Amino acid sequence: MAFLVSPGVQVNEIDLSNFIPALSTSIGGYAGYFNWGPGDETVLVTDEGELGRIFGVPNLDGDLTESSFFTAASFLKYSNALQIARAIPS
């Protein structure tokens, strides 16, 4: 401990940055309408780019594919694994 001759404030810096960041390990599942892709089977998707390559990006005309794509993309922003099944309308 340091000795102060006159009244004062002693400042100590303590490095608390030695922590392990929490990683998201949750896996979700989603079935939705998409433009193309494998139907009636599950596919593991790890990011939004892969989602667009496999199932196609929406054309923003307000149909069901837009809602399905953005719901799945929102989940992938916070996780790194989503099992997706493409629903094919009859």
Backbone torsions as a table, in degrees:
resi	resn	phi	psi	omega
1	MET	NA	138.4	-179.6
2	ALA	-78.2	150.6	179.1
3	PHE	-103.4	126.4	178.5
4	LEU	-102.7	128.7	-179.8
5	VAL	-72.6	-41.9	178.2
6	SER	-117.9	165.0	178.8
7	PRO	-58.4	139.3	-179.0
8	GLY	-169.2	-172.9	-179.6
9	VAL	-118.4	129.6	177.0
10	GLN	-103.4	128.7	-177.1
11	VAL	-111.6	128.8	175.6
12	ASN	-119.1	132.2	174.4
13	GLU	-97.4	130.6	178.3
14	ILE	-121.2	123.0	-179.7
15	ASP	-81.5	112.5	179.4
16	LEU	-109.8	21.6	-176.5
17	SER	-87.1	9.8	179.0
18	ASN	-90.5	67.9	178.7
19	PHE	-126.8	158.5	179.0
20	ILE	-98.1	121.6	-178.8
21	PRO	-68.0	144.9	178.2
22	ALA	-75.5	129.1	178.6
23	LEU	-104.1	141.4	179.0
24	SER	-77.8	121.1	-179.0
25	THR	-119.1	14.1	-179.2
26	SER	-79.9	141.8	177.4
27	ILE	-114.9	128.3	-179.5
28	GLY	-108.4	169.9	176.1
29	GLY	-132.1	142.1	-177.9
30	TYR	-150.7	137.3	173.1
31	ALA	-121.6	126.7	-177.1
32	GLY	-154.3	176.1	178.7
33	TYR	-90.0	126.3	179.0
34	PHE	-131.2	162.3	-178.0
35	ASN	-64.0	-45.3	178.3
36	TRP	-153.4	179.5	-179.9
37	GLY	125.9	174.4	179.7
38	PRO	-64.6	134.4	-178.4
39	GLY	-105.6	147.8	176.2
40	ASP	58.0	31.4	171.9
41	GLU	-148.5	154.6	-178.1
42	THR	-91.5	143.5	179.2
43	VAL	-128.2	132.3	176.9
44	LEU	-82.3	121.3	179.7
45	VAL	-116.8	134.7	-175.2
46	THR	-109.3	-17.0	177.1
47	ASP	-154.6	172.4	-174.9
48	GLU	-67.6	-33.9	177.7
49	GLY	-63.8	-42.2	177.4
50	GLU	-66.3	-36.4	176.4
51	LEU	-59.9	-44.3	178.9
52	GLY	-67.7	-37.0	179.1
53	ARG	-68.5	-38.6	-176.0
54	ILE	-82.9	-46.1	-172.4
55	PHE	-107.5	-4.5	178.5
56	GLY	84.7	147.5	178.1
57	VAL	-87.7	151.4	-178.8
58	PRO	-72.1	155.2	179.5
59	ASN	-96.9	9.6	173.6
60	LEU	56.6	41.5	175.7
61	ASP	-104.7	9.0	175.4
62	GLY	86.1	15.6	179.9
63	ASP	-88.3	-173.8	-176.5
64	LEU	-69.2	-25.3	-178.6
65	THR	-66.9	-32.9	179.4
66	GLU	-64.0	-47.6	179.8
67	SER	-63.8	-41.5	-179.7
68	SER	-65.7	-43.5	-178.2
69	PHE	-63.5	-48.1	-176.0
70	PHE	-72.0	-27.6	174.3
71	THR	-66.6	-46.0	178.7
72	ALA	-66.5	-40.9	-179.9
73	ALA	-64.5	-36.5	178.5
74	SER	-64.2	-39.8	177.6
75	PHE	-65.4	-39.2	-178.0
76	LEU	-70.5	-16.1	175.5
77	LYS	-68.9	-26.2	-177.0
78	TYR	-111.4	-4.7	179.6
79	SER	-139.8	173.9	-179.7
80	ASN	-125.9	19.1	179.4
81	ALA	-153.2	125.5	177.9
82	LEU	-144.3	123.7	175.0
83	GLN	-86.7	119.6	-176.2
84	ILE	-118.3	135.8	173.2
85	ALA	-119.5	129.8	179.2
86	ARG	-84.8	122.9	176.3
87	ALA	-86.9	131.0	-179.6
88	ILE	-108.2	116.2	-179.8
89	PRO	-66.1	146.7	-178.3
90	SER	-79.9	NA	NA
